[in-house]
């Protein structure tokens, strides 16, 4: 069951944008998945059946390292688990074609995402894997890696969902654009703000957001910032 945990109201130049933040009730999920008898969370599609064949053929130690690496980046939705160079090395190490490696990584990522969503226990996950024909040895490796990494992964995903990005850098420049009016050759000035954002748990990654303002847009934005500053001052 998913519950609404918060509603934030943000005014953006006119209409009100409602942002609903959803959060899984992890205690409920844990209770639902604490036993081994539960509905399947891994559908036996043709692609998953094909991926299982390759899972069973991988050396257990290599499989463990592969899972650990995927788990490290599972909370980073905008990043791939492996770079192009790393994929080439993996292809060689696992003796897999490129498309097969992609299928394997995507399937493992999907299974781990399901484990996160359902907050499943290691024993229940192992049973789920064996139900789709993953060999006992690989299912055990999978469950051990999950049991070890789950608390950290769940915390990172929670932070990724609820931790707002912080403003780290502000830059700006002025542009002159020709008027859209056929009767006028005047150039219209526009300001472009460069906002550098980062999350608390990511010291390296910086996301650049560029916002263009006309003179009136910038004035409206300034007035809105003034109102926010006034409210902050009243609370301090």
N, C-alpha and C positions, 0 to 999 in steps of 0.2 A: 504494500500500500504506500502511496506517496502522499505527503502532506504539504500544504502551503505553510512555509515557516515565516515568510515576511513579504510585505508589499511595500515597494518604494515608489514615490510619486516624483517624477522629474519633469519640469516644464522645459520644453525645447522650442523656443521661438513660436509660440502659439499653442498648438494642441498639447495635451498632457499625455506623456508616454508612461504607461503603467508597466512596471517590471516585476514579474512574479518570480520569486526564487523558490524552487522546489528542493526538498530534501528527503531522502529516503529515511524511513524509520529503521535504523540499523538494528535496534533491539528486536523489533518485530521480525525483520529478515533473519536475524540469527536464530530466533525461536522457530521460524518456519523451516530452516535448513539444518537444524541441529540433528535431526535423525537422518538415517540413510534412505528412508522411504519418502520420496518426494517426486514431484513431476519433473520431467527432464528440462534442464535449462540449456542443453546443447542439442539443437535439431540435427538429425542425421541427413543432411543434404548431400548431394553428390560430391560437391567440393570438399565438404568436411570428411566424407568417407575417403576421398583421395588423399587428403592431408594426413589422415590417420595412418595410412600405409607408410608414408614417409616418416611420420613420428616414430613408428615402431622400428624403423630401419636405422635410426640415428643412434650413435654411441651415447650411452647414458650420461657420461661426464660432459660431453659436448652439449647434450640436450639441456642439462642443468644450467650451463653457462648461457645458453641461448635464451632460456626462460628468464633468467635473472636480468639479462640486458633489456629484454622487452619490458619487464616490470619497472625498470629504472626510468623509462620514458613513457610509461602508460598514461601518466597524468598530463603530459604535454601533447595536447591534441593537434597542435599546429606543426609538430616536428615528426619526422620519420624516425623509426626505431634505429635505422642504420643508414649511414651515408653511402654514396655510390661505391666508394673505395672499400668500405667495410663489407658491403654486399658481395663485391668481387672476391674478397678473402673468404667470406662465408661459403660462397659457391664452391670454392676450391676445397675448403675444409670439410664440407658436408657432401661433396660430390653431387651437387644438385644443379639443374639448369636454372636460369634466372627466373623464369615464370613459376617454376616449382618452388623456389625459395620464397617468392612473393606470396604464393598460396599458403605456404607453411607459416610464414610470419603473420599474415593476415588472420589465419585460423587460430593461431596461438593467442594473438591479441584479442580476438573476439571471445575466446573461452575465458581469458583473464578478465575481460570487461564484464562478462556475465557473472564471474565469481565475485567481482567487486560489487556489482549491482545487487546481487542476492546476499552479499556478505556471508558466503557459504563457508562452512567448516572444512578443514582439510580432508577429513574422512569422507564427508559427503561428496566432495569434489572428486576424490579418487573413485568412488562408486559411479559417479556420473561419467567419468572417463572410461571406465571399464565397460559401462553400458553401451558405449559407441565403439567398442572393440579396440581401445587402446590397451596394449599389453600391460600386465600387472607391474612389471618393473618400471615402465615409463610413467604409469599412473602414480606410482609411489614417489618417483622423482618429482613429478608435477606437484603432488600434494605437499611434499616436504618444502619445496621452494615457495609454494604459496603460504604455507604455515609460517615460514620464516619472514617473508616479505610483506604479508598482508597488512599488519598494523601501520607500517610506514607508508605503504601505497595508499591506503584509505585516508590517512592524514594528509598526504600530498594532494589527493583529489579533492578533499574537503577544502583545503586552502585555495586550490585552483578555482573552485566554484565560488567561494565566499570572500576571498581576500581581494579587495579592490586594488587596482594598479595605482601607483603613486607617480606624481609628476616629478621628474628628475632633471629635465632640461627644457628651457623655453628659448626658441629662436624666432626670428621674424625677418621678412623682407617685403619690399613694396614692388608691385607690378603695375604697369600702365596698360590698359586695354582700350581698344577703339570702341566708341559708343555703338550700340546696336541700332541706333536711330539713323535712318538714311539721310536725315536732314542735318545731322550733326557730325562733325569730324573731331569732336572733343575726345580726349583720352580720359577714361575713367580709372582713378587709382583704386587698387585693391591691395589689401594687406594679406600676407600669407603667414600664419603662425605655424611653427614647428614645435610640437609638444612631444618630448621624449618621456615615455612611460616605462616603468618596470614594476615587477611584483616584489614583495618583501623577500621571498625565498629564492629569487633569481638575481644574483649580484651582477652577472655578466650580460644577460640579455636585455637589450633596450629596444623598445618598439617606437617607431616614429609615426606620429599622426600629423598630417598636414591639413589645415583648415583655412579656407579662403574667405575673407570678409570684404564686403563693400563698406563705404563710409558709414551707412546707416546700420548695417549688420554689426559693425564694430562698436558703434554707439550703443545699440541695444544690448550687446554682449557685456560692455563695460557697466551699463546700468544694472544688469543682472548680477554681475560680480560685486557691485557695490551693495546690493541688497543682501547678498550672501555674507559679505564682510560685516555688515551691520548686525546680522543675526548672530554671527560668531562672536562679535564683540560683546553682545548682550549676554552671552552664555559664559564668558570668561571673567 
